[in-house]
Amino acid sequence: MLNLGHKLLQYEAQKLISFHTPGHKGKAEFFTDLHFPDQDLTELPGLDMLHSPAGVLAQAQARAAAVYQSDASFYLINGATVGNQGMFMALAGTGKRGKDLQLPKVLVERQSHRSVFSALVLSGCEPEYIPNVVHPEFGLPLGLKSIAEVDLGEFLGVHLTYPGYYGTLPDLEKIAAQRDRQAAQVSILVDQAHGSHYLSPLFPQGALAYGADLVLCSTHKTLSALTQAAMLHVQGSRIPLSAIREALELLQSSSPSYLLMASLERAVEHALESRRWELLHEAVQELHHRVGGSLRILNPQDVGTYGIAGLDWTKIMINTQRLGVAAPRCVEHLRKSYGIDPELWDDKNILFLLGIGNTPEEVEILTKGLLSLASLNKDVVASPEEIVCEIPLPPARLTPRQAYFARKRKLPLAESVGHIVGESISPYPPGIPWIVMGEEMTPEILELLTRHKGRWQGWEDAGQGVWIVEEV
């Protein structure tokens, strides 16, 4: 019989070097004053209340707001997921019109976290998507198509991911300037889940600096908070604080973990320890210098190409095709010979995520490990599939919410053209939906689905059948 606790102990015993989330990397130094299970407490006298803070939690959130230079900050104990959902629910509340309670149109980056699509279901917002641009070498959606010709005044909100999963950044400054130039009353919502460390000149500017209204930071991904702990930062008055509080109270647990919230408080303090990041930055620069000649690494020279406006150096993205070795073999070698555990890999790419818990010594081990990949025997690599640089967006017939609650039936995939799909289908990686629930299956999308030989995210009957909407 499988036992999760035993599996956790087995994993811990391997003593692998973490280049994945969470950002604390399992280092006990970040939790010296947190004691489990003694402090696994609920809302007791003197400990304040998350949904009606007036004491210690109110002060802790105010300190977070001061550090991030927001007007208000909210602790999240349901992760980035509830942050995205809360942003859309609060936005939808400001967009109601008249007796019919018509909900707003939103402009959404297609390469968004799956919680964004669940947020569309919950809020009822009608999305229009910004296509992403696939980088031909990496075969991944690293850039964002320009929206310079879009009239932002047609939308109540724009939702962007900054940075993307692989560390690339959209041109948020240009989009904010476009809003000002068009005098558009549109709220800018930013999923900065992987950018909670953007607090010093070593890093890109945080989204708040460009005028974003709501910014989600998944504080556990790169900082020292426990997994599932995050924050939502608010700027300005386009979306009232009351709407945000109402949405978060509706969505979050009524039994918040005080260990999670205490770790958020400490994470804000640790985030300001700039010397840690300075030493890591120097080590990463050395890695690029020593490894860049033998491995293709996503680097600052890629900025300005394929819709990439910026890059976060804490994400190390390598492509192994130059070596002639498949990425899974490289990962196996790095784990066995160097104890290195990356965040993600596919057939030809490997992603390493740095966090506040990493050390320069660990980056040096990673450097040596990457250099050693050149000694591996070459693979017989099959011809790569044709790279799709822009996924054709299918026509939307229903909102995601309408499709989610509609009556559905299963249909063989080959017979689905012309039908409205009742589920979202994403190749993984990268996890961008090729078709979202509520959209019509087209011959082009069907061809992509049948040709793709990789893995899928959330497709119950992959490659065989698909849920289609039978009746709204």
Buried (B, 14 or more C-beta within 10 A) or exposed (E): EEEEEEEEEEEEEEEBBBBBBBBBBBBEEBBEEBEEEEEEEEBEEEBBBBBEBEEBBEEBBEBBBEBBEBEBBBBBBBBBBBBBBBBBBBBBBBBEEEEEEEBBBBBBBBBBBBBBBBBBBBBBBBBBBBBBBBBEBBBBBBBBBBBEEBEBEEBBBBBBBBBBBBBBBBBBBEBBEBBEEEEBEBBBBBBBBBBBBBBEEBBBBBBBBBBBBBBBBBBBBBBBBBBBBBBBBBBBEBBEEEBBBBBBEEBBEEEBBBBBBBBBBBBBEBBEEEEBBEBBBEBBEBBBEBBBEBBBBBEEEBBEEBBBBBBBBBBBBBBBBBBEBBBBBBBEBBBEEBBBBBBBBBBBBBBBBBBBBBBBEBBBBBBBBBBBBEEBEEBEEEEEEEEBBEBEBBEBBBBBBBBBEBEBEBBEBEEBBEBBBBBBBBBBBBBBBBBBBBBBBBEBBBEBBEEBEEEBBBBEEBEEBBBBBEEE
